[in-house]
Amino acid sequence: MADMSYKLITLTAGHNAIVPGASGCGYKEHEVARTIVKELEKQFKSVGQNVKICTDDVGRTKTAVWSNAVKNCNKNSASGRLDVSIHLNASNGKGHGTEVLFYNQKDLAAKVSKELSAKLGTTDRGPKDGKKIGFINSTHAPAILIEVAFIDNRDDMNKLMVSGGIERVCNAIVHSLTGKTPSESTSSCSATYKIAKGDTLWSVAKKHKTTVDKLKSINGLKSDLLSIGQVLKLK
């Protein structure tokens, strides 16, 4: 089946709070993936695409998490369905960029990876053979697994988590799968702020109606010193 004509797209956020996956730069994979999936659902619906979240939140092992997600996906008819799983990569700070794993959807994976990396400003690592990945080889429908960025790479995460970054990611994914462009202002789901020249913890806290102590606690800051380009979590 050609892309851009799916009867249903299922969305799965990788890992869960029990098996959180990778972490880095102050972020946890399962939390970021769920934020992306929530925004994806909203953007897909805005262009008229039938979409369903099949994320697992109860599995207590890696195998249980993806197996439960597969079961949730396979409850739906495989006819005209595409299963999409959202993850973040990690390689001890040595990797960077975006890639998409596939079973037999190489061209589609390449298209998604190219559009997403261009929109986010990351390196396009391209399509990767994912036949050994449990989620990909167990669904009854075509499936792709999107490694949006490297969670332990500061530059990747700054691009993803800066205000509007997640919306741009979702915009690229929706367009590459449906051929339709949702409004990038469908929501404001990013809860981060990128430090600019002249910013102080006090000014940032005042602007976002919080406190310096809360900002320091959320971001694990030991001092009030900030650097231009640094991304702060706001909640």
C-alpha positions in Angstrom: 0.0 0.0 0.0 1.3 3.4 -0.9 1.9 5.9 1.9 -0.4 8.9 2.3 -3.5 6.7 2.2 -3.6 5.0 5.6 -6.9 4.0 7.1 -5.3 4.0 10.5 -2.0 5.1 11.9 -1.2 3.7 15.4 1.3 5.6 17.6 3.4 4.0 20.3 5.7 5.8 22.7 8.7 3.7 23.6 9.3 2.3 27.1 7.4 3.5 30.2 7.9 4.8 33.7 8.7 1.3 34.9 11.2 0.6 32.1 12.1 4.2 31.2 14.6 3.5 28.4 17.5 5.8 27.8 18.2 9.1 29.6 20.5 12.1 29.1 20.8 15.8 29.2 18.2 15.9 32.0 15.6 14.0 30.0 14.0 10.5 30.1 13.2 8.7 26.9 9.7 7.5 27.9 8.6 11.0 29.0 9.9 12.8 25.8 8.4 10.1 23.6 5.0 10.5 25.2 5.1 14.2 24.7 5.8 13.7 21.0 3.1 11.1 20.6 0.5 13.3 22.3 1.4 16.1 19.8 1.4 13.7 16.9 -2.1 12.6 17.7 -3.3 16.2 17.7 -1.6 17.0 14.4 -2.7 13.8 12.7 -6.3 14.6 13.7 -6.0 18.2 12.5 -5.4 16.9 8.9 -8.2 14.3 9.1 -6.0 11.2 9.6 -7.5 8.4 11.7 -5.0 7.8 14.5 -4.9 5.7 17.7 -2.4 5.6 20.6 -1.3 2.1 21.5 1.4 2.9 24.1 2.0 0.5 26.9 2.2 1.8 30.5 2.1 -1.4 32.5 4.8 -3.7 31.2 7.6 -4.4 33.7 10.3 -5.6 31.3 11.5 -4.3 27.9 9.9 -7.4 26.2 6.6 -6.9 28.0 6.5 -3.2 27.0 6.9 -3.7 23.3 4.8 -7.0 23.3 1.9 -5.2 25.0 2.2 -2.3 22.5 2.1 -4.8 19.6 -1.0 -6.4 21.1 -2.7 -3.0 21.3 -1.8 -2.3 17.7 -2.9 -5.8 16.5 -6.4 -5.3 18.0 -7.0 -3.1 15.0 -7.5 -4.4 11.4 -4.1 -4.7 9.6 -5.7 -3.6 6.3 -4.5 -0.1 5.5 -2.8 0.3 8.9 0.7 1.7 9.7 2.3 1.2 13.1 4.6 4.0 14.2 6.8 3.8 17.4 8.6 6.8 18.8 12.0 6.5 20.5 15.1 8.4 21.3 18.6 7.0 20.6 21.6 6.9 22.9 25.3 6.1 22.5 27.1 7.5 25.5 27.2 11.0 24.0 28.9 9.8 20.8 26.0 9.7 18.4 23.8 12.3 16.9 21.0 12.7 14.4 17.8 11.1 13.2 17.1 7.6 11.8 14.1 5.4 11.1 14.1 1.6 11.4 11.9 -0.5 9.1 10.9 -4.1 8.2 10.2 -3.7 4.5 9.3 0.0 4.3 12.7 1.3 3.4 11.6 4.1 1.0 9.0 5.3 3.6 11.6 5.2 6.4 14.1 7.2 4.2 11.4 9.8 3.5 10.4 10.2 7.1 14.1 10.4 8.3 14.9 13.0 5.6 12.0 15.3 6.3 12.3 15.0 10.1 16.0 15.7 10.2 15.7 18.6 7.8 12.9 20.1 9.9 14.7 19.6 13.2 18.2 20.5 11.9 19.8 17.2 12.8 21.9 14.8 10.8 19.9 12.5 8.6 21.2 9.0 9.5 18.6 7.5 7.1 16.7 4.2 7.0 18.0 1.3 9.1 17.1 -2.4 8.8 14.9 -3.2 11.9 14.0 -6.8 11.2 15.5 -7.9 14.5 13.5 -5.4 16.5 10.6 -7.1 18.3 8.0 -4.3 17.8 8.8 -4.1 14.1 8.7 -7.8 13.3 5.7 -8.7 15.4 3.0 -6.3 14.2 0.5 -7.5 11.6 0.8 -4.3 9.6 3.8 -2.4 8.2 5.7 -0.7 10.9 8.5 1.9 11.4 10.4 2.9 14.5 11.5 6.5 14.6 14.6 7.4 16.6 13.9 11.1 16.7 17.3 12.2 18.1 20.0 11.2 20.6 18.9 11.9 24.1 22.5 12.0 25.4 23.6 14.5 22.7 23.2 18.1 24.0 22.9 19.6 20.5 20.2 17.2 19.4 18.2 17.7 22.6 18.6 21.5 22.4 17.0 21.4 18.9 14.3 19.1 20.0 13.3 20.6 23.3 13.6 24.3 22.5 10.2 26.0 22.2 8.5 24.7 19.0 10.9 21.8 18.5 8.5 19.0 19.2 5.9 20.7 17.0 8.3 20.8 14.1 9.2 17.1 14.6 5.5 16.2 14.5 4.8 18.5 11.6 7.5 16.6 9.6 6.3 13.2 10.5 2.7 14.0 9.7 3.6 15.5 6.4 5.9 12.7 5.4 3.1 10.1 6.1 0.0 11.9 4.9 1.3 14.5 2.4 -0.7 17.1 4.4 0.8 19.9 6.4 -0.8 20.6 9.8 -0.5 24.0 11.4 2.7 24.2 13.6 0.6 26.2 16.1 -1.8 23.3 16.8 -0.4 23.4 20.4 2.4 24.6 22.5 3.6 21.4 24.2 7.2 22.4 24.7 8.0 23.2 28.3 11.5 24.5 27.8 13.2 27.9 27.3 16.5 28.6 25.4 18.7 31.1 27.1 19.5 34.2 25.2 21.9 37.1 25.8 21.0 39.0 28.9 18.8 36.3 30.5 19.2 35.5 34.2 17.5 32.8 36.2 15.4 35.6 37.8 14.3 37.0 34.5 13.4 33.6 33.1 11.5 32.7 36.3 9.5 36.0 36.2 8.7 35.6 32.5 7.3 32.1 33.0 5.7 32.7 36.3 7.8 30.4 38.4 10.6 30.8 40.9 14.4 30.6 40.7 14.4 27.8 43.2 12.0 25.8 41.2 14.1 26.3 38.0 17.2 25.3 39.8 15.6 22.2 41.2 14.0 21.1 37.9 17.2 21.5 36.0 19.6 20.3 38.6 21.5 23.6 38.7 24.0 24.2 41.5 24.5 27.9 40.8 22.8 30.8 39.1 25.2 30.9 36.1 23.7 30.4 32.7 25.1 30.1 29.2 23.7 31.4 25.9 21.9 28.6 24.1 21.4 26.5 27.2 17.9 25.0 27.3 16.0 25.0 30.6 13.1 22.8 31.5 10.2 24.9 32.9 8.2 22.1 34.5 
